[in-house]
Amino acid sequence: MEKYSEVLGLPVICVENGKKVGVVKNIIFCPKKKKLLAFLLECKSYEFNKKIIMTEDIVKIGKDAVIINEENTLKDFRKTKNTDEFIDKGEVIGLRVYSKKGEDMGIVKDVMFDYKNSSIEGVEISDGLIQDIVKGRNVLPLIGKVEFGNEVILVDSDVVEEIMETGGGIKNIIDSRK
């Protein structure tokens, strides 16, 4: 499983010619389908067109680079952004998460995904800076009934019970030294 924050900034390298074709600038998600669609690249070229690589064209995401087979799998973002598969694209980072009981769970700060299945597996949510420092962030797995809106994510009560702590935070550091 990969994290949005760890993939941003990675170089994209082509197996065919060993060339670095760009750097991951953003990831395009389809929240309603809980899918990721493509990686938006920043390319060093004279063209001002943004390029994308579809998730099915990715061979491997390593800790230091994204690997693709062929350079011709890069697509012009302006030509593809209005196609049917991109019609429901939207942001996930920054959405507020609420339970169906009306409880504010926090704001999405990171996204965990499986690029092989093009699926969003979970989100890392923040309760605020102080809570992040003291307890660390929480991970909300996208299991059960999870509904994405344009401004919020609504989750069932049983999903709230599945929230996991990331293990970060000062409290966990102090507890581990006891």
Secondary structure as UniProt FT lines:
FT   STRAND          2..3
FT   HELIX           4..7
FT   TURN            8..9
FT   STRAND          11..14
FT   TURN            15..17
FT   STRAND          20..30
FT   HELIX           31..33
FT   STRAND          35..42
FT   STRAND          51..54
FT   HELIX           55..57
FT   STRAND          58..61
FT   STRAND          66..68
FT   HELIX           71..73
FT   STRAND          75..76
FT   HELIX           77..80
FT   TURN            81..82
FT   HELIX           84..86
FT   TURN            87..88
FT   TURN            93..94
FT   STRAND          96..99
FT   TURN            100..101
FT   STRAND          104..114
FT   TURN            115..118
FT   STRAND          119..126
FT   HELIX           129..135
FT   STRAND          138..141
FT   STRAND          146..148
FT   STRAND          152..155
FT   HELIX           157..160
FT   TURN            161..162
FT   STRAND          164..165
FT   HELIX           170..176
//
